[in-house]
Amino acid sequence: MLLCDIGNTSYHFFDGNSEYKKDVKSFNPATIKEKVYFICVNKNVHVKLKSLQNWIDLSVFINKNEYYQTMGIDRIFAIESVSNGIVIDAGSAVTIDVVQKEKYMGGFIYPGREAMQKTYTNISSALSYSFNFECDLDIMPKNSQDAISYGYLKTLYCEVMSHNLPIILTGGDALEFKKVFTDAKIDTALIFNSMKKIIKENEDKLC
């Protein structure tokens, strides 16, 4: 079974054993002849795939009434296999979504690590620090690096912890955020797990 999560810059494949990526600009999806189950946030790629019968769009099997209209399909799939918990997808943006008793309760979007670091740098070169994800959030900082780290992380930490739910981390910066949310579980294959779940639930329609 070949799965593919298509973003703005890459095709992210999972073949059941390993993951690999192809560049959106240079990769030709028509070169793949086997059946591919995919989700896609890239509008141009989505149009291209409509003419390829072996590329099957799993987003059509989602009840989008359970989510809000402008919510990204990658974000939806990140929580489709979660029955109770908070999903933190730490990528270029950090998305936080709450699921209770298999019902989506809502969520919010926070700046990603790189985006926020650039914001501080744009304010002043004196604030051009990398974030210290191990700074003590129980103590007010007394140095610049921890001051910007605290400002970035404390609000997020307090909001997430207030829900008192299991935390699941995914995305490229999951390991960094694990330093803040020490009891969280890391699941980098969260979207692929949801894709498998949707395929299993719709086997009769996909035959």
Secondary structure, DSSP 8 states (H G I E B T S, - for coil): -EEEEE-SSEEEEE-SS-EEEEETTT--GGG--S-EEEEE--HHHHHHHTT-TTEEEGGGGS-GGGS-TT--HHHHHHHTT-SSEEEEEESSEEEEEEEETTEEEEEEEEE-HHHHHHHHHHH-GGG-----TTS-TTS---SHHHHHHHHHHHHHHHHHHTT---EEEESTTHHHHHTTSTT-EE-TTHHHHHHHHHHHHTHHHH-
